[in-house]
């Protein structure tokens, strides 16, 4: 397996694992926050965490897309 395929597979696996972890922990944390702190304001840290994780997912998705290598063109040389 080539290194680029390994990298892409690792990124896809990381995205799936993060999604599963969020699906399991978010409801539990929301319920515990409401029970312990007794207010809707207790959900603010969860909202901030959700936004952060969504941005992480976006970055992972961007890193999975193949990109063209950025090789600079050779500089023109003058033979003076």
N, CA, C and O atoms as a GROMACS GRO file, in nm:
protein
  320
    1UNK      N    1   0.086  -0.117   0.000
    1UNK     CA    2   0.000   0.000   0.000
    1UNK      C    3   0.090   0.124   0.000
    1UNK      O    4   0.187   0.132   0.076
    2UNK      N    5   0.058   0.218  -0.086
    2UNK     CA    6   0.142   0.338  -0.098
    2UNK      C    7   0.120   0.431   0.022
    2UNK      O    8   0.016   0.424   0.087
    3UNK      N    9   0.218   0.516   0.050
    3UNK     CA   10   0.204   0.608   0.164
    3UNK      C   11   0.082   0.700   0.153
    3UNK      O   12   0.020   0.732   0.254
    4UNK      N   13   0.048   0.744   0.031
    4UNK     CA   14  -0.068   0.833   0.017
    4UNK      C   15  -0.198   0.758   0.047
    4UNK      O   16  -0.290   0.816   0.104
    5UNK      N   17  -0.204   0.631   0.010
    5UNK     CA   18  -0.324   0.553   0.042
    5UNK      C   19  -0.334   0.528   0.191
    5UNK      O   20  -0.443   0.533   0.248
    6UNK      N   21  -0.221   0.501   0.253
    6UNK     CA   22  -0.222   0.482   0.400
    6UNK      C   23  -0.268   0.607   0.471
    6UNK      O   24  -0.348   0.602   0.565
    7UNK      N   25  -0.217   0.722   0.424
    7UNK     CA   26  -0.255   0.849   0.484
    7UNK      C   27  -0.405   0.874   0.469
    7UNK      O   28  -0.472   0.916   0.563
    8UNK      N   29  -0.456   0.847   0.349
    8UNK     CA   30  -0.598   0.868   0.323
    8UNK      C   31  -0.683   0.773   0.408
    8UNK      O   32  -0.784   0.814   0.464
    9UNK      N   33  -0.642   0.646   0.417
    9UNK     CA   34  -0.714   0.548   0.499
    9UNK      C   35  -0.711   0.587   0.646
    9UNK      O   36  -0.811   0.572   0.716
   10UNK      N   37  -0.597   0.635   0.692
   10UNK     CA   38  -0.587   0.678   0.832
   10UNK      C   39  -0.678   0.797   0.859
   10UNK      O   40  -0.742   0.804   0.963
   11UNK      N   41  -0.684   0.890   0.766
   11UNK     CA   42  -0.773   1.006   0.781
   11UNK      C   43  -0.919   0.966   0.784
   11UNK      O   44  -0.997   1.019   0.864
   12UNK      N   45  -0.956   0.873   0.697
   12UNK     CA   46  -1.095   0.826   0.695
   12UNK      C   47  -1.130   0.752   0.825
   12UNK      O   48  -1.239   0.769   0.878
   13UNK      N   49  -1.037   0.671   0.874
   13UNK     CA   50  -1.061   0.598   0.999
   13UNK      C   51  -1.073   0.695   1.115
   13UNK      O   52  -1.158   0.678   1.203
   14UNK      N   53  -0.988   0.798   1.118
   14UNK     CA   54  -0.993   0.898   1.225
   14UNK      C   55  -1.126   0.971   1.223
   14UNK      O   56  -1.184   0.998   1.328
   15UNK      N   57  -1.176   1.003   1.104
   15UNK     CA   58  -1.305   1.072   1.092
   15UNK      C   59  -1.418   0.984   1.145
   15UNK      O   60  -1.506   1.031   1.217
   16UNK      N   61  -1.416   0.856   1.108
   16UNK     CA   62  -1.520   0.764   1.159
   16UNK      C   63  -1.512   0.749   1.310
   16UNK      O   64  -1.614   0.750   1.378
   17UNK      N   65  -1.390   0.736   1.362
   17UNK     CA   66  -1.374   0.719   1.507
   17UNK      C   67  -1.420   0.843   1.584
   17UNK      O   68  -1.484   0.831   1.688
   18UNK      N   69  -1.388   0.961   1.532
   18UNK     CA   70  -1.432   1.083   1.599
   18UNK      C   71  -1.584   1.094   1.597
   18UNK      O   72  -1.644   1.135   1.696
   19UNK      N   73  -1.645   1.058   1.486
   19UNK     CA   74  -1.791   1.062   1.478
   19UNK      C   75  -1.856   0.970   1.578
   19UNK      O   76  -1.954   1.006   1.643
   20UNK      N   77  -1.801   0.850   1.591
   20UNK     CA   78  -1.855   0.754   1.688
   20UNK      C   79  -1.836   0.804   1.831
   20UNK      O   80  -1.927   0.793   1.914
   21UNK      N   81  -1.720   0.858   1.860
   21UNK     CA   82  -1.693   0.910   1.995
   21UNK      C   83  -1.788   1.024   2.029
   21UNK      O   84  -1.838   1.032   2.141
   22UNK      N   85  -1.814   1.111   1.933
   22UNK     CA   86  -1.908   1.221   1.957
   22UNK      C   87  -2.049   1.169   1.980
   22UNK      O   88  -2.120   1.216   2.069
   23UNK      N   89  -2.089   1.073   1.899
   23UNK     CA   90  -2.225   1.020   1.911
   23UNK      C   91  -2.248   0.954   2.046
   23UNK      O   92  -2.360   0.953   2.097
   24UNK      N   93  -2.144   0.899   2.105
   24UNK     CA   94  -2.157   0.833   2.235
   24UNK      C   95  -2.150   0.934   2.349
   24UNK      O   96  -2.232   0.929   2.441
   25UNK      N   97  -2.054   1.025   2.343
   25UNK     CA   98  -2.030   1.112   2.458
   25UNK      C   99  -2.120   1.234   2.466
   25UNK      O  100  -2.152   1.279   2.576
   26UNK      N  101  -2.162   1.290   2.353
   26UNK     CA  102  -2.240   1.414   2.360
   26UNK      C  103  -2.370   1.399   2.439
   26UNK      O  104  -2.395   1.482   2.526
   27UNK      N  105  -2.453   1.298   2.413
   27UNK     CA  106  -2.576   1.286   2.493
   27UNK      C  107  -2.549   1.265   2.642
   27UNK      O  108  -2.621   1.319   2.727
   28UNK      N  109  -2.446   1.186   2.672
   28UNK     CA  110  -2.416   1.163   2.814
   28UNK      C  111  -2.370   1.291   2.882
   28UNK      O  112  -2.413   1.321   2.994
   29UNK      N  113  -2.283   1.367   2.816
   29UNK     CA  114  -2.235   1.492   2.876
   29UNK      C  115  -2.347   1.595   2.889
   29UNK      O  116  -2.352   1.669   2.988
   30UNK      N  117  -2.435   1.602   2.791
   30UNK     CA  118  -2.547   1.696   2.799
   30UNK      C  119  -2.636   1.663   2.918
   30UNK      O  120  -2.675   1.752   2.994
   31UNK      N  121  -2.668   1.537   2.935
   31UNK     CA  122  -2.753   1.495   3.047
   31UNK      C  123  -2.686   1.522   3.181
   31UNK      O  124  -2.749   1.575   3.272
   32UNK      N  125  -2.559   1.486   3.193
   32UNK     CA  126  -2.487   1.511   3.318
   32UNK      C  127  -2.476   1.660   3.349
   32UNK      O  128  -2.490   1.701   3.464
   33UNK      N  129  -2.450   1.740   3.248
   33UNK     CA  130  -2.441   1.885   3.270
   33UNK      C  131  -2.572   1.941   3.321
   33UNK      O  132  -2.574   2.023   3.413
   34UNK      N  133  -2.682   1.898   3.262
   34UNK     CA  134  -2.813   1.947   3.306
   34UNK      C  135  -2.844   1.900   3.448
   34UNK      O  136  -2.901   1.976   3.526
   35UNK      N  137  -2.808   1.777   3.481
   35UNK     CA  138  -2.836   1.726   3.615
   35UNK      C  139  -2.750   1.793   3.721
   35UNK      O  140  -2.798   1.824   3.830
   36UNK      N  141  -2.624   1.815   3.690
   36UNK     CA  142  -2.532   1.870   3.790
   36UNK      C  143  -2.548   2.020   3.805
   36UNK      O  144  -2.556   2.070   3.918
   37UNK      N  145  -2.553   2.093   3.694
   37UNK     CA  146  -2.555   2.239   3.702
   37UNK      C  147  -2.694   2.299   3.694
   37UNK      O  148  -2.711   2.418   3.717
   38UNK      N  149  -2.794   2.218   3.664
   38UNK     CA  150  -2.935   2.258   3.666
   38UNK      C  151  -2.966   2.384   3.586
   38UNK      O  152  -3.030   2.476   3.637
   39UNK      N  153  -2.922   2.387   3.463
   39UNK     CA  154  -2.956   2.503   3.381
   39UNK      C  155  -2.912   2.483   3.238
   39UNK      O  156  -2.825   2.401   3.207
   40UNK      N  157  -2.974   2.560   3.151
   40UNK     CA  158  -2.942   2.551   3.010
   40UNK      C  159  -2.802   2.608   2.984
   40UNK      O  160  -2.737   2.568   2.887
   41UNK      N  161  -2.756   2.700   3.068
   41UNK     CA  162  -2.623   2.756   3.051
   41UNK      C  163  -2.514   2.650   3.066
   41UNK      O  164  -2.401   2.670   3.022
   42UNK      N  165  -2.547   2.539   3.128
   42UNK     CA  166  -2.450   2.430   3.144
   42UNK      C  167  -2.416   2.368   3.009
   42UNK      O  168  -2.315   2.299   2.995
   43UNK      N  169  -2.501   2.391   2.910
   43UNK     CA  170  -2.476   2.334   2.778
   43UNK      C  171  -2.381   2.418   2.694
   43UNK      O  172  -2.340   2.375   2.586
   44UNK      N  173  -2.345   2.536   2.740
   44UNK     CA  174  -2.255   2.623   2.664
   44UNK      C  175  -2.120   2.558   2.636
   44UNK      O  176  -2.073   2.564   2.522
   45UNK      N  177  -2.054   2.495   2.734
   45UNK     CA  178  -1.928   2.428   2.701
   45UNK      C  179  -1.944   2.317   2.597
   45UNK      O  180  -1.855   2.295   2.515
   46UNK      N  181  -2.057   2.248   2.599
   46UNK     CA  182  -2.081   2.145   2.498
   46UNK      C  183  -2.098   2.208   2.359
   46UNK      O  184  -2.053   2.151   2.260
   47UNK      N  185  -2.163   2.323   2.354
   47UNK     CA  186  -2.180   2.391   2.225
   47UNK      C  187  -2.044   2.433   2.169
   47UNK      O  188  -2.019   2.418   2.050
   48UNK      N  189  -1.958   2.486   2.255
   48UNK     CA  190  -1.825   2.527   2.211
   48UNK      C  191  -1.745   2.404   2.164
   48UNK      O  192  -1.676   2.411   2.063
   49UNK      N  193  -1.754   2.296   2.237
   49UNK     CA  194  -1.685   2.173   2.198
   49UNK      C  195  -1.736   2.118   2.066
   49UNK      O  196  -1.659   2.067   1.986
   50UNK      N  197  -1.866   2.128   2.044
   50UNK     CA  198  -1.925   2.080   1.920
   50UNK      C  199  -1.872   2.160   1.801
   50UNK      O  200  -1.838   2.103   1.698
   51UNK      N  201  -1.867   2.292   1.816
   51UNK     CA  202  -1.814   2.376   1.709
   51UNK      C  203  -1.668   2.342   1.681
   51UNK      O  204  -1.627   2.334   1.565
   52UNK      N  205  -1.592   2.321   1.786
   52UNK     CA  206  -1.451   2.286   1.769
   52UNK      C  207  -1.435   2.154   1.696
   52UNK      O  208  -1.352   2.143   1.606
   53UNK      N  209  -1.513   2.054   1.733
   53UNK     CA  210  -1.503   1.924   1.667
   53UNK      C  211  -1.549   1.930   1.522
   53UNK      O  212  -1.493   1.860   1.438
   54UNK      N  213  -1.648   2.010   1.493
   54UNK     CA  214  -1.693   2.024   1.353
   54UNK      C  215  -1.581   2.084   1.268
   54UNK      O  216  -1.558   2.042   1.154
   55UNK      N  217  -1.511   2.182   1.324
   55UNK     CA  218  -1.399   2.240   1.249
   55UNK      C  219  -1.288   2.138   1.230
   55UNK      O  220  -1.224   2.137   1.125
   56UNK      N  221  -1.265   2.054   1.327
   56UNK     CA  222  -1.166   1.948   1.313
   56UNK      C  223  -1.206   1.852   1.201
   56UNK      O  224  -1.122   1.811   1.121
   57UNK      N  225  -1.334   1.817   1.196
   57UNK     CA  226  -1.382   1.730   1.090
   57UNK      C  227  -1.359   1.795   0.953
   57UNK      O  228  -1.320   1.727   0.857
   58UNK      N  229  -1.383   1.926   0.944
   58UNK     CA  230  -1.360   1.995   0.818
   58UNK      C  231  -1.213   1.990   0.779
   58UNK      O  232  -1.180   1.967   0.662
   59UNK      N  233  -1.125   2.009   0.875
   59UNK     CA  234  -0.982   2.003   0.845
   59UNK      C  235  -0.940   1.864   0.802
   59UNK      O  236  -0.858   1.849   0.711
   60UNK      N  237  -0.995   1.762   0.865
   60UNK     CA  238  -0.964   1.625   0.824
   60UNK      C  239  -1.014   1.599   0.684
   60UNK      O  240  -0.946   1.534   0.604
   61UNK      N  241  -1.133   1.648   0.652
   61UNK     CA  242  -1.188   1.628   0.518
   61UNK      C  243  -1.101   1.699   0.414
   61UNK      O  244  -1.080   1.647   0.305
   62UNK      N  245  -1.052   1.817   0.448
   62UNK     CA  246  -0.965   1.890   0.356
   62UNK      C  247  -0.835   1.816   0.336
   62UNK      O  248  -0.784   1.809   0.225
   63UNK      N  249  -0.779   1.761   0.444
   63UNK     CA  250  -0.651   1.692   0.432
   63UNK      C  251  -0.665   1.560   0.356
   63UNK      O  252  -0.565   1.507   0.308
   64UNK      N  253  -0.786   1.505   0.346
   64UNK     CA  254  -0.806   1.381   0.272
   64UNK      C  255  -0.815   1.404   0.122
   64UNK      O  256  -0.793   1.311   0.045
   65UNK      N  257  -0.846   1.525   0.079
   65UNK     CA  258  -0.860   1.550  -0.063
   65UNK      C  259  -0.721   1.555  -0.126
   65UNK      O  260  -0.630   1.619  -0.073
   66UNK      N  261  -0.706   1.487  -0.239
   66UNK     CA  262  -0.575   1.488  -0.303
   66UNK      C  263  -0.543   1.627  -0.356
   66UNK      O  264  -0.631   1.697  -0.406
   67UNK      N  265  -0.422   1.666  -0.345
   67UNK     CA  266  -0.381   1.797  -0.394
   67UNK      C  267  -0.260   1.780  -0.485
   67UNK      O  268  -0.186   1.683  -0.476
   68UNK      N  269  -0.245   1.875  -0.571
   68UNK     CA  270  -0.132   1.875  -0.662
   68UNK      C  271  -0.009   1.922  -0.587
   68UNK      O  272  -0.017   2.016  -0.508
   69UNK      N  273   0.104   1.858  -0.609
   69UNK     CA  274   0.225   1.905  -0.542
   69UNK      C  275   0.262   2.044  -0.592
   69UNK      O  276   0.250   2.074  -0.710
   70UNK      N  277   0.306   2.127  -0.502
   70UNK     CA  278   0.342   2.265  -0.539
   70UNK      C  279   0.491   2.273  -0.560
   70UNK      O  280   0.568   2.297  -0.468
   71UNK      N  281   0.529   2.252  -0.684
   71UNK     CA  282   0.670   2.258  -0.720
   71UNK      C  283   0.693   2.389  -0.793
   71UNK      O  284   0.632   2.413  -0.897
   72UNK      N  285   0.779   2.473  -0.740
   72UNK     CA  286   0.800   2.602  -0.806
   72UNK      C  287   0.869   2.582  -0.941
   72UNK      O  288   0.950   2.491  -0.959
   73UNK      N  289   0.835   2.670  -1.034
   73UNK     CA  290   0.900   2.665  -1.165
   73UNK      C  291   1.044   2.709  -1.149
   73UNK      O  292   1.075   2.794  -1.065
   74UNK      N  293   1.133   2.652  -1.228
   74UNK     CA  294   1.272   2.693  -1.218
   74UNK      C  295   1.288   2.839  -1.257
   74UNK      O  296   1.223   2.889  -1.349
   75UNK      N  297   1.374   2.906  -1.184
   75UNK     CA  298   1.398   3.049  -1.211
   75UNK      C  299   1.475   3.063  -1.342
   75UNK      O  300   1.564   2.984  -1.372
   76UNK      N  301   1.438   3.166  -1.417
   76UNK     CA  302   1.508   3.193  -1.544
   76UNK      C  303   1.645   3.247  -1.512
   76UNK      O  304   1.660   3.336  -1.429
   77UNK      N  305   1.744   3.194  -1.580
   77UNK     CA  306   1.881   3.240  -1.559
   77UNK      C  307   1.927   3.319  -1.679
   77UNK      O  308   1.903   3.282  -1.794
   78UNK      N  309   1.991   3.426  -1.651
   78UNK     CA  310   2.045   3.505  -1.762
   78UNK      C  311   2.193   3.470  -1.777
   78UNK      O  312   2.265   3.456  -1.678
   79UNK      N  313   2.236   3.458  -1.899
   79UNK     CA  314   2.375   3.424  -1.928
   79UNK      C  315   2.445   3.552  -1.974
   79UNK      O  316   2.477   3.566  -2.092
   80UNK      N  317   2.469   3.641  -1.884
   80UNK     CA  318   2.531   3.769  -1.922
   80UNK      C  319   2.681   3.764  -1.918
   80UNK      O  320   2.746   3.864  -1.947
   0.00000   0.00000   0.00000
